[in-house]
Amino acid sequence: MQEDWRNLLDRQIFPFVEYEGYADKYPTKNIEIISREQAAELRYISKVLFGAFQRAVSVCQKCGDNFLADLEIPPELIPYLHKDNPLHLASWLSRFDYVLDKQGNLHMVEINADTPCAVIEAYYGNMTACTHFGVEDPNFGEYDKLCSWLNEIFLASEPGVSISTGRFHRRHPFLFSCFHDYQEDYATTKFLMNAMKKNTLATEADDAITFVSFYDLAVLPDGSILLPDGRTANAIYRLHPLEILIEERTPEGDTLGKDFMDGYLHGKFMMFNPPEAIIMQSKAFQALVWALNNQPAGVTPVFSAEESEIIDRYMLPSYFARDFVQERIAPDTSWIKKPIWGREGAGIEVLDKNGVRFGKDVDTENIVRRDSRDFLYQRFVEQQFYEADTDSGRQAGYRTLSCFMLGKNPSALYARFSPDQIAGTEAYWLPLGIR
């Protein structure tokens, strides 16, 4: 009997292979083999789309707060979204998600620009699966690129400093933080922290790059982030959604989230991802991109010819709720109605050509998300069927393919399998190999 490859995953690195409350292991038993051409296509699309999205973010920042209000950006966050950051990119670590239609064509459905997860799966676990099955890893070499990129971010936090030369001020470390009692977030945060340390090549790395739980941090009156040992952070990676963080308060009712963001605004620390990642994160951002790419003749184009072509081909028609009139836009088409701040499929409805809701509701009980006032309407794609082997047996369902971005550069690929077209927390991780 062949060994279960999932037993090879190091639980110190990947502790959520088994997840409390779920009967099945999180990874599928099988590996999905994709073509080299499809892997290249995913990376090419993602690179072009990121360039277009970066351009659209700049439009939002330059055209006043009305654009940001249209994206349902929390009003409390808007003052912090006009400050430039050292890398001049709206997101430093992001992930594009794609579905496949019945003909096998890719369609981009989401970008996770603020707090993308599945990092361990793509940059560590996929290699383990490919080694076991004896196939080529589409992510070969991407972990080293991740480490190099994180080292660039580290050096950008205080230009000219270096651990290896001893010039880094260890009293002001690069802080990695999340709520440590959420297993997946804790493991992901530690994984990224260790990847940043890998390229420092110095014993001082543990002092200069450190983890502290959100529970143990404080914000000083001047906006600095105070660690329990009395040091203050020079930079912070925070795995906590910004649209939720801004409303955080202390037990005494103090405006913790606002105080934190004021510290960032006044240059007390650098933030990874930067606040403007929230612009891309808003579901309504796709409606903005679609509108900018379909302006009337005579209006100066926002996107390059290549970007415009990729948007038309790989993005789905997307509309703000106020602009969506199904009878006028596409009367014989089904649509997805997405809450602006939905996560893990929560709150999504599928509407048939008559506007009648169909499909299965996603369990939202344990999904942390901001309440949405408005919705994005996006053309619904009938997805290609796929079968995966799980602990519950062989299941029929659907795949979501993803591509991570290290800044503006495409990187590791990742896939999910879900019995439902709208993937929720019940989705499995599906390793990828190359044919």
Secondary structure, DSSP 8 states (H G I E B T S, - for coil): ----GGGGS-TTT-TTSS-TT-SS-SB-SS-EEE-HHHHHHHHHHHHHHHHHHHHHHHHHHHS-HHHHHHTT--TTTGGGSS---TT--S-SEEEEEEEEBTT--EEEEEEE-SS---HHIIIIIHHHHHHHHT-B-TTTTHHHHHHHHHHHHHHHTSTT--TTTT-S-TTS-EEEE--TTSHHHHHHHHHHHHHHHHTT-STTHHHHEEE--GGG-EE-TTS-EE-TTS-B-SEEEE-S-HHHHTT---TT---HHHHHHHHHHTTS-EEES-TTHHHHHSTHHHHHHHHHTT--TTS--SS-HHHHHHHHHHB--EEEGGG--HHHH-TT--EEEEETT--TTTT-EEE-TTS-EES-----TT------SSEEEEE---B--EEEEETTEEEEEEEEEEEEEETTEEEEEEEEEESSSS--TT-EE--EEE-
